[in-house]
Structure formats: C-alpha cells, structure tokens
Amino acid sequence: MINVIAKIRIKEGCIPDFLEIFKSNIPAVLAETGCLEYVPTVDVKTGLAPQKVDSECVTIVEKWESIGALKAHLVAPHMVEYQNKVKDIVVDVSLKVLQEV
C-alpha cells in the first residue's frame, strides 16, 4: 500500500472555491482502480507546540494499492480536467509518497 500526503497551497481567500472543485472530483477518484482513500483536510489549531498551522493550505490524504495506481491517477482524464479548473488558484503542490516499513 502507498500513502500520499499532498500539500496544496491556495491563493489567499480561495480555499472555499478550491474545495468545491476538489470535492466534486472525489467520486471519480474513488472509482479509480487502486484508490483506497482520498480526503481533503485543513489545519486545525490545537495549541500543540510542534504544529505549524497554515490557513492557505489544503492537505490531501490518499491511500493507493500501488505506485502504478497512483501514477494512473495523476494522468486520468478527470484529473486533467480538475487541474485545469484549479490552475489559477493553486500556488504550489508538493507530494510525499510513503510506504509502510
């Protein structure tokens, strides 16, 4: 199993617009072969010392059966369409692809 943490930095004030577009794409992603989990999350202030809260970032928590399934996801037609819809409000994207040891 592959775990993915995708951090997406959004233009200031555009989180609601981004989440609307993102959430409309979730059913298509969950229907993909090998997708086990695909959830958008935002930081919650907890007061814990090591936490760094970022109000302009959405973190996507994903689980995939394999790296092949993840790679297929990234080029799926609905993902290309999603990327075109959010390109003007996304500032940066970073991925952590993790495997349990």
Secondary structure as UniProt FT lines:
FT   STRAND          2..10
FT   TURN            12..13
FT   HELIX           15..30
FT   TURN            33..34
FT   STRAND          35..42
FT   TURN            49..50
FT   TURN            55..56
FT   STRAND          57..64
FT   HELIX           67..74
FT   HELIX           77..86
FT   TURN            87..89
FT   STRAND          90..99
//
